[in-house]
């Protein structure tokens, strides 16, 4: 049994059935009218045939009045179950004491009253003991009737019957067994009605909780997708815009004195803009594509930049940084082995964001990018000789880049280290564990 079911069980043990709805109350009124009509019709037929249940009976008018009285409380049986049970039980004994012509419909009314207390009474202790008390009283009344029958038949010869049992004993056994089945059935079906209603309410509650949980998961997925899109847009745009800004500034400063250098800088701006547009187009294509489609399944082997970039694109990325005026170096250490497309893209984005920060904020002269294929996993390290994260003259950033890097690395179970170096400058280092599928050459 789960912890949730254990925690919720006492709550459902104390569940109280809601009060009847207006529609259910109207249904009770119509049911009572139907039983009342049946009682009146049965009394008319029985009196017309002369088949009276007890031999003698009061006047027809009194019988009709008593038949209406014993069935009328059923109109409010689900609203006031205990009161209806008490009223119907007392009237049932009274109409039998008056020996009206029919006993069937009053028995039906008593059955419905006992059932309703079991199925609808909100106080379960009162419901249990009220039904037990009524059943005990009814059996006492049955015993009184049997005793009266036995005493009344002492001077009469019992009728002859072909059965093996004594007629008096058979009549007593018949009454006891019939009443036992009658009252136990009313008690049992009332209890089943209550448990069924409680189970239905529990299922509805769990269905509602499941719906709310699904809505919460959907909202979480939407938020996560928005964060991912924002992170990808930041990674794609920030680096290229930074390079374009630096090159455009350089072109403006040397436009009059060195047109050739200005033209070279503007060429770099143009190429960088095209690269940014290509990457944005590829990103939008992935976002629009259905899962599993060819467009969304592009890997690192696609060098057209319409798919996600990977490790093979790192040299070009570093080369773009050189065009911003930095001394940028790139080196690979260890024997290369295959890595997943997701890890390759994350490595690329980490390097891209780190280089963007160097260009925009560090005021560095050189930057070094190292990719290491280690036995325990893949490691990428970017170091610069700038002013550090809080050095004098360093331009403040929004912090979203580092947050995005950390989130990307965490998705693949990796670790990200960022901080100033003791010899000056800043270091970004990301490590990714090596999974079994990466053990091949």
N, C-alpha and C positions, 0 to 999 in steps of 0.2 A: 504494500500500500504506500502510495506516495505521500510526501509531507503535506502537499496541498489538500489531498482528500482527508487526511487525519485532522488538519486544522479546520476544515469546513464541516466535518461530520457533526460536532456539537451544535453548530449553528442550525443545521437542518433538523436535528433532534428537537430543537426548541421552536421550529417553524410553526407559525400560526396561519391557518387558512384565511385568505381574505374574505371579507363579508360578501354575500351574494350580490351580484350586479342587478340593476333594474330589470334586465332581460330575464335573469333567473328568477327574480321575484314574480314577474308576470307569469312565468312558466309554472311556478308553484300554485298560483291562483287558478290557472286553467286546469292543472292536475287535480286540485281539490274539487273543483266544479265537476270534473269528469267522474271522480270517485263518488261524490255526493249523488250525481245523477244515477250512477250505477247502483248505489245503495237504495235510492227511492224506487227505481225500476225493479230491483230484485225483491224488495218488500211487497210491491204490488203483485208480482207474479206468485210469490210464495203464499201470500194471503188468498190470492185468487184460486190457487190449486189446493189450499188447505194443508200444505206440507210444512207445518210450523216446526222449527228446530227443537223446541222444548215442549211441544204438545199444546200448551196453553200460552196465550199471548194477550197483551193489552189491546186496546182499540187501535184500529189502523192509523188514525190520526196521531196517536202517541208514538206508534212505531216509526212513522215517517219523521216526526220531530226528533226522536232519539237518533235515527239514522243520519239526519242532517247534522246533529250536534256532534256526533263522534267523528265525522269526516271534515267538518268545517275548519278545525284548527290547522289542518294540513296546508291551508292557504299561506301560512307564515312559517312553515316548517324549517326552512333553511335560515330564516332570520332569527327565530327564537327556538332552536331545537329542543332545549331542555324543557321549556315551558310547554311546548307542544306535546312532548312525550308524557309529561305529567298529566296534562289534560286528557289526551287520548287514552292513557292507561286507566285513569279514574272512570272515564265515560264507558270504556270497554267493559269494566267490571259491572258498572251500573246497568248497562243495557242487557248484559247477561243475567243479572239479578232480576231485571224486569221481564226477562224471557221473551224478547221480541222475536218475530218470526224468522229472521235471517241472522246467521253468525259469520257468513263469509266476508262480506264487505267490512264489518268492524275489524275482523282479523287482518285484512289487507291494510287498513288504516294503521293498526298497531305495528305491523311489520314496517311500514314506511316511516313511522315515527322513530322506531328503534334504529333503523338503518340511517336515518338522517342525523341522529345524535352521533353515531359512530363516524359518519363521513364529514360532518360539518361543525360539530362543537369544537370551539377553539381551545377550551380548557380540557386537555386530554384526561386529566385525573377525574374531573367531574363527569366526563363522557363515559369513562369506564365504569365508575361506581354507580352512576345513574342507570345504565343498562343492566348491570348486575342486580341492582335493587328491584328494578321492574320485573326482571325474569324470576327472581325469588318470589316476589309478590304474586306473580301470575301462577307459579307452581303451587304456592300456598292456596290460591283460589281454586286451582285445579284439584288439589287434594281435598279441599272442602267439598267440591262438587262430587268427587268420587265417593267420599264418605257419606254424603247425603244420598247418593245413588244406592250404596250398599245397605244403608239403614232403611231406605224406602223399599227395597226388594226382599226383605226378610220374610214377608208373609205372602210373597208371590212366587209361583213356580216359574223358574227361568225357562225361556223358550228352548225347544229342542233344536240342536244344530248338528250338522254332519261332521264338524271339525273335531280334532282330538282333545282340544283344550276346553276348560270350563268357560261358558259364555261370559260370566262376570269377570273372570281373570283376563280373558281375551280383550274385553272392552277396556279394562284398566290399562293393560299393556299398550293397546292401540292409542289411547289418549296420551299416555306418558311419552311414548316414542314419537308420536306425531308432534306434540308440543315441543319436545326436546329438539327435534330437527328444525322446527319452525323458528324457535328463538335463537338457536345457535347459528342458523343461516342468516337471520337478521343481524346478529352481532358480527359474524364473519364478513359479510358483504359490506357492512358499514366500515369496518376496519380496512378492508381492501380499497374502498372508495377514498378514505383518508390518505392511505399510503400512495395510491395512484396520483392523487392531486399533489402530494408533496414531491413525488418523483418528477411529475411534469413541471412543477415550479423550479425544481433543481436543474432540470435539463434546459429550461428556458433561461435560467440565470447563467448557466455555463455557456450556453450559446451566445448570450449577450456579452459575457466576458471574452469569449473567443473573438467575437466581432470587434470589440474594443481593442483587443490585442492585435488583431490583424490591421486595424486602422492605425494603431501606434507603430507597428512594424512598417506599414506603408509610408507613414510620415517620416520615420527614421531613414527609410531607403531613399525617399525624396531628398531629405536633407543631405544624406551622404553623397547622393549623386550631384547635388548642387555644389557641395564642397569639392568633389572631384573635378567637376567642370571648371570651377573657379581656379583650382590648382593648376589644371592643364593650361587654361588660358594665361594664367600668370607666368607659367614656365615658358610658354611659346612666345608671348609678346614681350615680356620684360627684357630678356636678353637681347633680342634683335633691336628693340627700340633704343636700348642703351647704346649699342654699337652705332646705330644710325645717328643718335644725338651727338656722340663724340665726333664721328666723321663729318657730320654737317657743320659742327663748330669749327673743326680744323679747316674745312674748305672755306668757310667764311673768313677766317683769319688770314689765309694765304691767297685769297682769290685775286688780289691785285698784284701781289709780289711774286707769286709762283703759280701761274695758271695750271701748269702740268700736274703739280701736287694736288691742287684743288680738284682737277678732273679725276685724279686717282681716288681721292676721298669720296667724290660724288658717285663714282662707279661702285665703290664699296657700299655706299648707302643704297644704291639701286639693287645690287645683288642681295644685300641683307633684307631689303623690303620684299623682294621676290621669294626669298627663303621663308620669311615670316608668313607670307600669304599662302605658300604651299603647305606649310605646317598647319596653319589655321584651316585650310581647306581639308587636309587630311583628318584633323581633329573633328571637324564638323561632319565629315563623312562617317567616321566611326560612331559619333553620337546619333546620327540619323539611321544607321544601318540596323537591321534586325539582328539579334544574337544568332550566331552560327552562319551568317551570310559571309560571302567571300570578302566583302568590303570591310567587315569587322574582324576578319581573321588574318589581316595582313601582318606579316612578321618582320623581323629585322633584315631579312634578305631583300626586301623591297627597298631599293635605294633611291626611289623617285621622290621621296619625302611626302608622298600622298598617304603613306602609312606611318605607323609609329616608328620613330628613330630608335637606334640601338647602339651597341658597342662599336660597330663599324663606322658610325658617324662621329665618334669622338674626335678623331684627328681634324676633321673639317670644322668642328665646333671650336677647337682650340685655335685653329688657323684664323677664324673670324675674330677671336680675341686679339691675335697679333695685329690685325688691321686696326684695332682701337689704340695702338701705340704701346702695347705691353710686350715684354719679352716673355712669351708663353712657350712652355715645353711640355711635351707629352711622351710618356714612356710606358711600356707594358713589361711586366716582370712575371716570370713563371710560365709554365706550359699552358696555353689556352685550352679550355674545355667548354663544352656547350653549357649555356645557361638559358633559363626560360625567357620568353619574350618580355614577360612582366618585369623580371629583374633587370634585363637589359635596358628597358625603357626607364626604369627607376634610376639606374646608374647614370644614364644620359641626362635625366632631369636634375639629378643632384649636381652633376658637373656643370650643367647649364646655369642653374641658380647660383652656384658658388662663383662662377666666372662673372655672372651679372653683378653680384655683390662687389666683387673685386673692381670691376669697371666703374660702378656707380659710387661706391662708398669708401674704398680702401685707400685711394690715392697711391697705389702700388706701382712699382717699376717692373716687377716680374711676377710671374705666377707659374707654378709647377703642378702638372696633373699626372698622377701615377696610378696605373691600373695593375693590381696584383692578383694573380691566380694562385691562391694558397691552397694547401691540402684541406684546411678547415672551411674554406669558402672564398668568395670573391670580396676584394677590398679595393676601394677607390679613395684616393687622398688628393686634396687640393690645398696647396699652401701658397701664401703670398708674402711679400715683404712690406706690406702697407702698415698703416697706423694701428691696426687692431680694431676690435669692435667698439671701443670707446676712447680711442686715441684723440689727441687734439687735432681739430680740423676735419675729423671724419664726419661725413654727412649721415644723419640718422635715417634709418629705414623703418618700414612699417612692421617688420617682424614676421610678416606672412610667409616670406620665402623660407625661412628656417622652419617655421611650423609646417609648411607644405612638405619640405624635405623629410622632416621627422615622421610625418604621417605616411608618406610613401614608403620609407624604409621599414616602418613598423608593420606594414601590410605583409611584407615578405619575411617577417621574423628577424629582421636585421637590427643593427644598432647604429646610431649616429652620434658622433662626437664632434663638437664644435668648441672653439676657444682660441685664445691668444697663445702664441708660441713664446717660449722663454727667450729665444733669440730675436724676437720681434716678428711682427706679422700675424697672420691668422691661419688656422688650420680647420678644414672640414674633412672628416674621415667617416666613411660608411662601410660597414661590414655586413655581408649577406652569407648565411650559412649555406653549405654545400649539401644538396639533397641527393639521394641515391641515383635519381635519374640523370644527375650531372657527372656521374663518375666515369662515363665513357670518354674516349679520346676526342 
